[in-house]
């Protein structure tokens, strides 16, 4: 292979390696001015919590939707529901969990159900959505990619905002009515856990409600459980194991109408064996 | 032509190729970014969310903790930056008022020190 430019070839390879070293290690492309959809998952969770908390204060569903859209979730209500379940499982603050679950519910139903205070309501009525850039409104929020050595926010060019049409303020509807028991069935199924109380919470349109607080009382004791922890069954589902011979009272939320005198029924299977059955309760918001 | 010229040209070409490949064809992919890399208007909108919540619950500690997501700067500085961005971006007057309220609260906020161990 006399005459082949080995030296030049080796030099090119060395140069290529040096170039790659500089481009990937010494001065890699730095992303600045990113958009929320590129955030790490835990930061997205923080954003959802902030959006839900803000929504609980302002009751502006349109603004909350616009903010959630920036996170790029395929199904925003599902993302919120899943997050509320993770937060419940992690033992996070109940208020935060309820706000996230409530926002998920209201996205599904399209209604705002928080009870606003007079002060907040007066302010909210004047609040408008902050300006979004043209890129945001058009859904083409691609991060700016600038190869720089020491990028800082201060060194970036000034942001030019293009005023866009703003969503109108979402009216604050009347708060939701307390949940009432609408159905109560005895469940005699020997395949289920004995004394299983199955509870479904739905709104007036029969949409499953995740994150609803269920209060179970008996003999001076009280237990609080939440819907949404078993999404494989239903988002508005929760269950509880009753003790035989104990009379329970169940209500959804502090102001809900209770279903009282609930006891685990006695059932008989096909073989004549007696076992403790269960109950299925449905609570609905009228 | 001196013998060292062709290798030198080859090295320069290689560097150029490496840069094109590393910066353009197959750049380092950044996913899972952090909030402090967000564009200023998104940062300001996040701070506005905190301001809206603070207006309702007046919980400066909670607001400060949520602003800490940006790291680095103090809550007061983060809030002040958002206020500047909001003013420059033509936020609605009520949003500006909310950001001003939060900024004042963060400037006055003193975190409760955590005592570790026993007596000093």
HADDOCK unambig.tbl for C-alpha pairs under 7 A between the chains (distance, minus, plus):
assign (segid A and resid 7 and name CA) (segid B and resid 7 and name CA) 6.36 0.50 0.50
assign (segid A and resid 8 and name CA) (segid B and resid 6 and name CA) 6.47 0.50 0.50
assign (segid A and resid 8 and name CA) (segid B and resid 7 and name CA) 4.91 0.50 0.50
assign (segid A and resid 8 and name CA) (segid B and resid 10 and name CA) 5.51 0.50 0.50
assign (segid A and resid 11 and name CA) (segid B and resid 7 and name CA) 5.53 0.50 0.50
assign (segid A and resid 11 and name CA) (segid B and resid 10 and name CA) 5.42 0.50 0.50
assign (segid A and resid 11 and name CA) (segid B and resid 11 and name CA) 4.84 0.50 0.50
assign (segid A and resid 12 and name CA) (segid B and resid 10 and name CA) 4.75 0.50 0.50
assign (segid A and resid 12 and name CA) (segid B and resid 11 and name CA) 4.80 0.50 0.50
assign (segid A and resid 12 and name CA) (segid B and resid 13 and name CA) 6.41 0.50 0.50
assign (segid A and resid 12 and name CA) (segid B and resid 14 and name CA) 4.31 0.50 0.50
assign (segid A and resid 13 and name CA) (segid B and resid 14 and name CA) 6.11 0.50 0.50
assign (segid A and resid 14 and name CA) (segid B and resid 11 and name CA) 6.45 0.50 0.50
assign (segid A and resid 14 and name CA) (segid B and resid 14 and name CA) 6.86 0.50 0.50
assign (segid A and resid 15 and name CA) (segid B and resid 11 and name CA) 4.20 0.50 0.50
assign (segid A and resid 15 and name CA) (segid B and resid 12 and name CA) 6.13 0.50 0.50
assign (segid A and resid 15 and name CA) (segid B and resid 13 and name CA) 6.90 0.50 0.50
assign (segid A and resid 15 and name CA) (segid B and resid 14 and name CA) 3.98 0.50 0.50
assign (segid A and resid 15 and name CA) (segid B and resid 15 and name CA) 4.33 0.50 0.50
assign (segid A and resid 16 and name CA) (segid B and resid 14 and name CA) 3.91 0.50 0.50
assign (segid A and resid 16 and name CA) (segid B and resid 15 and name CA) 4.62 0.50 0.50
assign (segid A and resid 16 and name CA) (segid B and resid 17 and name CA) 5.88 0.50 0.50
assign (segid A and resid 16 and name CA) (segid B and resid 18 and name CA) 4.37 0.50 0.50
assign (segid A and resid 17 and name CA) (segid B and resid 18 and name CA) 6.43 0.50 0.50
assign (segid A and resid 18 and name CA) (segid B and resid 15 and name CA) 5.88 0.50 0.50
assign (segid A and resid 19 and name CA) (segid B and resid 14 and name CA) 6.93 0.50 0.50
assign (segid A and resid 19 and name CA) (segid B and resid 15 and name CA) 4.06 0.50 0.50
assign (segid A and resid 19 and name CA) (segid B and resid 16 and name CA) 6.41 0.50 0.50
assign (segid A and resid 19 and name CA) (segid B and resid 18 and name CA) 4.13 0.50 0.50
assign (segid A and resid 19 and name CA) (segid B and resid 19 and name CA) 4.89 0.50 0.50
assign (segid A and resid 20 and name CA) (segid B and resid 18 and name CA) 4.55 0.50 0.50
assign (segid A and resid 20 and name CA) (segid B and resid 19 and name CA) 5.81 0.50 0.50
assign (segid A and resid 20 and name CA) (segid B and resid 22 and name CA) 5.57 0.50 0.50
assign (segid A and resid 23 and name CA) (segid B and resid 19 and name CA) 5.53 0.50 0.50
assign (segid A and resid 23 and name CA) (segid B and resid 22 and name CA) 5.07 0.50 0.50
assign (segid A and resid 23 and name CA) (segid B and resid 23 and name CA) 5.96 0.50 0.50
assign (segid A and resid 24 and name CA) (segid B and resid 22 and name CA) 6.00 0.50 0.50
assign (segid A and resid 24 and name CA) (segid B and resid 28 and name CA) 6.33 0.50 0.50
assign (segid A and resid 28 and name CA) (segid B and resid 28 and name CA) 6.51 0.50 0.50
assign (segid A and resid 29 and name CA) (segid B and resid 23 and name CA) 6.47 0.50 0.50
assign (segid A and resid 29 and name CA) (segid B and resid 27 and name CA) 6.78 0.50 0.50
assign (segid A and resid 29 and name CA) (segid B and resid 28 and name CA) 6.46 0.50 0.50
assign (segid A and resid 31 and name CA) (segid B and resid 30 and name CA) 6.99 0.50 0.50
assign (segid A and resid 32 and name CA) (segid B and resid 37 and name CA) 5.34 0.50 0.50
assign (segid A and resid 32 and name CA) (segid B and resid 38 and name CA) 6.77 0.50 0.50
assign (segid A and resid 33 and name CA) (segid B and resid 37 and name CA) 5.88 0.50 0.50
assign (segid A and resid 33 and name CA) (segid B and resid 38 and name CA) 4.89 0.50 0.50
assign (segid A and resid 33 and name CA) (segid B and resid 39 and name CA) 3.66 0.50 0.50
assign (segid A and resid 34 and name CA) (segid B and resid 37 and name CA) 5.86 0.50 0.50
assign (segid A and resid 34 and name CA) (segid B and resid 38 and name CA) 4.53 0.50 0.50
assign (segid A and resid 34 and name CA) (segid B and resid 39 and name CA) 5.44 0.50 0.50
assign (segid A and resid 35 and name CA) (segid B and resid 38 and name CA) 5.70 0.50 0.50
assign (segid A and resid 35 and name CA) (segid B and resid 39 and name CA) 6.49 0.50 0.50
assign (segid A and resid 36 and name CA) (segid B and resid 38 and name CA) 6.88 0.50 0.50
assign (segid A and resid 38 and name CA) (segid B and resid 31 and name CA) 5.92 0.50 0.50
assign (segid A and resid 38 and name CA) (segid B and resid 32 and name CA) 5.88 0.50 0.50
assign (segid A and resid 38 and name CA) (segid B and resid 33 and name CA) 5.83 0.50 0.50
assign (segid A and resid 39 and name CA) (segid B and resid 32 and name CA) 4.86 0.50 0.50
assign (segid A and resid 39 and name CA) (segid B and resid 33 and name CA) 4.56 0.50 0.50
assign (segid A and resid 39 and name CA) (segid B and resid 34 and name CA) 5.75 0.50 0.50
assign (segid A and resid 39 and name CA) (segid B and resid 35 and name CA) 6.81 0.50 0.50
assign (segid A and resid 40 and name CA) (segid B and resid 32 and name CA) 3.64 0.50 0.50
assign (segid A and resid 40 and name CA) (segid B and resid 33 and name CA) 5.47 0.50 0.50
assign (segid A and resid 40 and name CA) (segid B and resid 34 and name CA) 6.48 0.50 0.50
assign (segid A and resid 50 and name CA) (segid B and resid 49 and name CA) 6.17 0.50 0.50
assign (segid A and resid 50 and name CA) (segid B and resid 50 and name CA) 6.57 0.50 0.50
assign (segid A and resid 51 and name CA) (segid B and resid 49 and name CA) 6.35 0.50 0.50
assign (segid A and resid 53 and name CA) (segid B and resid 53 and name CA) 5.99 0.50 0.50
assign (segid A and resid 54 and name CA) (segid B and resid 49 and name CA) 5.17 0.50 0.50
assign (segid A and resid 54 and name CA) (segid B and resid 50 and name CA) 6.79 0.50 0.50
assign (segid A and resid 54 and name CA) (segid B and resid 52 and name CA) 5.57 0.50 0.50
assign (segid A and resid 54 and name CA) (segid B and resid 53 and name CA) 4.94 0.50 0.50
assign (segid A and resid 57 and name CA) (segid B and resid 52 and name CA) 6.54 0.50 0.50
assign (segid A and resid 57 and name CA) (segid B and resid 53 and name CA) 5.67 0.50 0.50
assign (segid A and resid 57 and name CA) (segid B and resid 56 and name CA) 5.76 0.50 0.50
assign (segid A and resid 120 and name CA) (segid B and resid 56 and name CA) 6.37 0.50 0.50
assign (segid A and resid 126 and name CA) (segid B and resid 94 and name CA) 6.78 0.50 0.50
assign (segid A and resid 127 and name CA) (segid B and resid 94 and name CA) 5.68 0.50 0.50
assign (segid A and resid 127 and name CA) (segid B and resid 95 and name CA) 6.52 0.50 0.50
assign (segid A and resid 128 and name CA) (segid B and resid 92 and name CA) 6.18 0.50 0.50
assign (segid A and resid 130 and name CA) (segid B and resid 91 and name CA) 5.44 0.50 0.50
assign (segid A and resid 130 and name CA) (segid B and resid 92 and name CA) 6.81 0.50 0.50
assign (segid A and resid 131 and name CA) (segid B and resid 91 and name CA) 6.38 0.50 0.50
assign (segid A and resid 161 and name CA) (segid B and resid 89 and name CA) 6.30 0.50 0.50
